[in-house]
Amino acid sequence: MFNKPIKKIFSILFVLSLMAFNLGSNAGELLVYSSTDADNLKHYMDEFQKDHPDIKVNVVRESTGTMAAKMMAEKDNPQADFLFEMAATVALNMEAEGMFVEYTPKGMDAIDQRYVDNTAPVTWVG
């Protein structure tokens, strides 16, 4: 489990990111893919729902390998609005394949730059 400051940073980033991805999805609904453990995922989903109870969040949680295979299969027709937590090596390969949308959310300047993609606009934080 993360220490409290790191957990808070990830919570803020997660909420900001979900807000950004909601702009392109069905009104009031998000599809989130994740390979994080169930407890962490529940925490972040609960935090988001506190601020956005009107948005329905559908989550698909799988192991890293299964999730990576699913996303590669959907590469030409992406289904997820947001990917939350993936092994860095897999995420970097997906970035190289052009699978991530560039977006710099409001408040990104408050994040320690060690955890931010060095391209502008950023495609990942972690």
Contact map, one row per residue, 1 for C-alpha under 8 A:
111000000000000000000000000000000000000100000000000000000000000000000000000000000000000000000000000000000000000000000000000000
111101100000000000000000000000000000000000000000000000000000000000000000000000000000000000000000000000000000000000000000000000
111111100000000000000000000000000000000000000000000000000000000000000000000000000000000000000000000000000000000000000000000000
011111110000000000000000000000000000000000000000000000000000000000000000000000000000000000000000000000000000000000000000000000
001111111000000000000000000000000000000000000000000000000000000000000000000000000000000000000000000000000000000000000000000000
011111111100000000000000000000000000000000000000000000000000000000000000000000000000000000000000000000000000000000000000000000
011111111110000000000000000000000000000000000000000000000000000000000000000000000000000000000000000000000000000000000000000000
000111111111000000000000000000000000000000000000000000000000000000000000000000000000000000000000000000000000000000000000000000
000011111111100000000000000000000000000000000000000000000000000000000000000000000000000000000000000000000000001000000000000000
000001111111110000000000000000000000000000000000000000000000000000000000000000000000000000000000000000000000000000000000000000
000000111111111000000000000000000000000000010010000000000000000000000000000000000000000000000000000000000000000000000000000000
000000011111111100000000000000000000000000000000000000000000000000000000000000000000000000000000000000000000000000000000000000
000000001111111110000000000000000000000000000000000000000000000000000000000000000000000000000000000000000001000000000000000000
000000000111111111000000000000000000000000010001000000000000000000000000000000000001000000000000000000000000000000000000000000
000000000011111111100000000000000000000000010011000000000000000000000000000000000000000000000000000000000000000000000000000000
000000000001111111110000000000000000000000000000000000000000000000000000000000000000000000000000000000001100000000000000000000
000000000000111111111000000000000000000000000000000000000000000000000000000000000100000000000000000000001000000000000000000000
000000000000011111111100000001000000000000000001000000000000000000000000000000000100000000000000000000000000000000000000000000
000000000000001111111110000000000000000000000000000000000000000000000000000000000000000000000000000000000000000000000000000000
000000000000000111111110000000000000000000000000000000000000000000000000000000000000000000000000000000101000000000000000000000
000000000000000011111111100001000000000000000000000000000000000000000000000000001100000000000000000000000000000000000000000000
000000000000000001111111111111000000000000000000000000000000000000000000000000001000000000000000000000000000000000000000000000
000000000000000000111111101000000000000000000000000000000000000000000000000000000000000000000000000000000000000000000000000000
000000000000000000001111110000000000000000000000000000000000000000000000000000001000000000000000000000000000000000000000000000
000000000000000000001111111111000000000000000000000000000000000000000000000000001000000000000000000000000000000000000000000000
000000000000000000000101111111000000000000000000000000000000000000000000000000000000000000000000000000000000000000000000000000
000000000000000000000110111110000000000000000000000000000000000000000000000000000000000000000000000000000000000000000000000000
000000000000000000000100111111000000000000000000000001110000000000000000000000000000000000000000000000000000000000000000000000
000000000000000000000100111111100000000000000000000000111100000000000000000000000000000000000000000000000000000000000000000000
000000000000000001001100110111110000000000000000000000111100000000000000000000011100000000000000000000000000000000000000000000
000000000000000000000000000011111000000000000000000000001111000000000000000000111100000000000000000000000000000000000000000000
000000000000000000000000000001111100000000000000000000001111000000000000000000011111000000000000000000000000000000000000000000
000000000000000000000000000000111110000000000000000000000011110000100000000000010111000000000000000000000000000000000000000000
000000000000000000000000000000011111000010000000000000000011110000100000000000000011110000000000000000000000000000000000000000
000000000000000000000000000000001111100000000000000000000000111100100000000000000001110000000000000000000000000000000000000000
000000000000000000000000000000000111110110000000000000000000101000000000000000000001110000000000000000000000000000000000000000
000000000000000000000000000000000011111110000000000000000000000000000000000000000000000000000000000000000000000000000000000000
000000000000000000000000000000000001111111000000000000000000100000000000000000000000000000000000000000000000000000000000000000
000000000000000000000000000000000000111111100000000000000000000000000000000000000000000000000000000000000000000000000000000000
100000000000000000000000000000000001111111110000000000000000000000000000000000000000000000000000000000000000000000000000000000
000000000000000000000000000000000101111111111000000000000000000000000000000000000000000000000000000000000000000000000000000000
000000000000000000000000000000000000011111111100000000000000000000000000000000000000000000000000000000000000000000000000000000
000000000000000000000000000000000000001111111110000000000000000000000000000000000000000000000000000000000000000000000000000000
000000000010011000000000000000000000000111111111000000000000000000000000000000000000000000000000000000000000000000000000000000
000000000000000000000000000000000000000011111111100000001000000000000000000000000000000000000000000000000000000000000000000000
000000000000000000000000000000000000000001111111110000000000000000000000000000000000000000000000000000000000000000000000000000
000000000010001000000000000000000000000000111111111000000000000000000000000000000000000000000000000000000000000000000000000000
000000000000011001000000000000000000000000011111111110000000000000000000000000000000000000000000000000000000000000000000000000
000000000000000000000000000000000000000000001111111111100000000000000000000000000000000000000000000000000000000000000000000000
000000000000000000000000000000000000000000000111111110000000000000000000000000000000000000000000000000000000000000000000000000
000000000000000000000000000000000000000000000011111110000000000000000000000000000000000000000000000000000000000000000000000000
000000000000000000000000000000000000000000000001111111100000000000000000000000000000000000000000000000000000000000000000000000
000000000000000000000000000000000000000000000001111111110000000000000000000000000000000000000000000000000000000000000000000000
000000000000000000000000000100000000000000000000100111110000000000000000000000000000000000000000000000000000000000000000000000
000000000000000000000000000111000000000000000000100111111000000000000000000000000000000000000000000000000000000000000000000000
000000000000000000000000000111000000000000000000000011111100000000000000000000000000000000000000000000000000000000000000000000
000000000000000000000000000011110000000000001000000000111110000000000000000000000000000000000000000000000000000000000000000000
000000000000000000000000000011110000000000000000000000011111000000000000000000000000000000000000000000000000000000000000000000
000000000000000000000000000000111100000000000000000000001111100000000000000000000000000000000000000000000000000000000000000000
000000000000000000000000000000111100000000000000000000000111110000000000000000000000000000000000000000000000000000000000000000
000000000000000000000000000000001111010000000000000000000011111000100000000000000000000000000000000000000000000000000000000000
000000000000000000000000000000001110000000000000000000000001111101100000000000000000000000000000000000000000000000000000000000
000000000000000000000000000000000011000000000000000000000000111111100000000000000000000000000000000000000000000000000000000000
000000000000000000000000000000000010000000000000000000000000011111110000000000000000011000000000000000000000000000000000000000
000000000000000000000000000000000000000000000000000000000000001111111000000000000000000000000000000000000000000000000000000000
000000000000000000000000000000000000000000000000000000000000011111111100000000000000000000000000000000000000000000000000000000
000000000000000000000000000000001110000000000000000000000000111111111110000000000000000000000000000000000000000000000000000000
000000000000000000000000000000000000000000000000000000000000000111111111000000000000000001000000000000000000000000000000000000
000000000000000000000000000000000000000000000000000000000000000011111111100000000000000000000000000000000000000000000000000000
000000000000000000000000000000000000000000000000000000000000000001111111110000000000000000000000000000000000000000000000000000
000000000000000000000000000000000000000000000000000000000000000000111111111001000000000000000000000000000000000000000000000000
000000000000000000000000000000000000000000000000000000000000000000011111111000000000000000000000000000000000000000000000000000
000000000000000000000000000000000000000000000000000000000000000000001111111100000000000000000000000000000000000000000000000000
000000000000000000000000000000000000000000000000000000000000000000000111111111100000000000000000000000000000000000000000000000
000000000000000000000000000000000000000000000000000000000000000000000011111111000000000000000000001000000000000000000000000000
000000000000000000000000000000000000000000000000000000000000000000000000111111000000000000000000000000000000000000000000000000
000000000000000000000000000000000000000000000000000000000000000000000000011111100000000000000000000000000000000000000000000000
000000000000000000000000000000000000000000000000000000000000000000000010011111110000000000000000000000000000000000000000000000
000000000000000000000000000000100000000000000000000000000000000000000000010011111000000000000000000000000000000000000000000000
000000000000000000000000000001111000000000000000000000000000000000000000000001111110000000000000000000000000000000000000000000
000000000000000000001101100001110000000000000000000000000000000000000000000000111110000000000000000000000000000000000000000000
000000000000000011001000000001111000000000000000000000000000000000000000000000011111000000000000000000000000000000000000000000
000000000000000000000000000000011100000000000000000000000000000000000000000000011111110000000000000000000000000000000000000000
000000000000010000000000000000011111000000000000000000000000000000000000000000000111110000000000000000000000000000000000000000
000000000000000000000000000000000111000000000000000000000000000000000000000000000011111000000000000000000000000000000000000000
000000000000000000000000000000000111000000000000000000000000000100000000000000000011111101100000000000000000000000000000000000
000000000000000000000000000000000000000000000000000000000000000100000000000000000000111111100000000000000000000000000000000000
000000000000000000000000000000000000000000000000000000000000000000000000000000000000011111110000000000000000000000000000000000
000000000000000000000000000000000000000000000000000000000000000000000000000000000000001111111000000000000000000000000000000000
000000000000000000000000000000000000000000000000000000000000000000010000000000000000011111111100000000000000000000000000000000
000000000000000000000000000000000000000000000000000000000000000000000000000000000000011111111110000000000000000000000000000000
000000000000000000000000000000000000000000000000000000000000000000000000000000000000000111111111000000000000000000000000000000
000000000000000000000000000000000000000000000000000000000000000000000000000000000000000011111111100000000000000000000000000000
000000000000000000000000000000000000000000000000000000000000000000000000000000000000000001111111111100000000000000000000000000
000000000000000000000000000000000000000000000000000000000000000000000000000000000000000000111111111100000000000000000000001000
000000000000000000000000000000000000000000000000000000000000000000000000000000000000000000011111111000000000000000000000000000
000000000000000000000000000000000000000000000000000000000000000000000000000000000000000000001111111000000000000000000000000000
000000000000000000000000000000000000000000000000000000000000000000000000000000000000000000000111111110000000000000000000000000
000000000000000000000000000000000000000000000000000000000000000000000000001000000000000000000111111110000000000000000000000000
000000000000000000000000000000000000000000000000000000000000000000000000000000000000000000000110011111000000000000000000001000
000000000000000000000000000000000000000000000000000000000000000000000000000000000000000000000000011111100000000000000000001000
000000000000000000000000000000000000000000000000000000000000000000000000000000000000000000000000000111110000000000000001111000
000000000000000000010000000000000000000000000000000000000000000000000000000000000000000000000000000011111000000000000000111000
000000000000000000000000000000000000000000000000000000000000000000000000000000000000000000000000000001111101000000000001111000
000000000000000110010000000000000000000000000000000000000000000000000000000000000000000000000000000000111111000000000000000000
000000000000000100000000000000000000000000000000000000000000000000000000000000000000000000000000000000011111100000000000000000
000000000000000000000000000000000000000000000000000000000000000000000000000000000000000000000000000000001111111000000000000000
000000000000100000000000000000000000000000000000000000000000000000000000000000000000000000000000000000011111111000000000000000
000000000000000000000000000000000000000000000000000000000000000000000000000000000000000000000000000000000111111100000000000000
000000000000000000000000000000000000000000000000000000000000000000000000000000000000000000000000000000000011111100000000000000
000000001000000000000000000000000000000000000000000000000000000000000000000000000000000000000000000000000011111110110000000000
000000000000000000000000000000000000000000000000000000000000000000000000000000000000000000000000000000000000111111110000000000
000000000000000000000000000000000000000000000000000000000000000000000000000000000000000000000000000000000000001111110000000000
000000000000000000000000000000000000000000000000000000000000000000000000000000000000000000000000000000000000000111110000000000
000000000000000000000000000000000000000000000000000000000000000000000000000000000000000000000000000000000000001111111000000011
000000000000000000000000000000000000000000000000000000000000000000000000000000000000000000000000000000000000001111111100010111
000000000000000000000000000000000000000000000000000000000000000000000000000000000000000000000000000000000000000000111111011110
000000000000000000000000000000000000000000000000000000000000000000000000000000000000000000000000000000000000000000011111010000
000000000000000000000000000000000000000000000000000000000000000000000000000000000000000000000000000000000000000000001111111000
000000000000000000000000000000000000000000000000000000000000000000000000000000000000000000000000000001010000000000001111110000
000000000000000000000000000000000000000000000000000000000000000000000000000000000000000000000000000001110000000000000011111000
000000000000000000000000000000000000000000000000000000000000000000000000000000000000000000000000000001110000000000011111111110
000000000000000000000000000000000000000000000000000000000000000000000000000000000000000000000010000111110000000000001010111110
000000000000000000000000000000000000000000000000000000000000000000000000000000000000000000000000000000000000000000011000011111
000000000000000000000000000000000000000000000000000000000000000000000000000000000000000000000000000000000000000000111000011111
000000000000000000000000000000000000000000000000000000000000000000000000000000000000000000000000000000000000000000110000000111
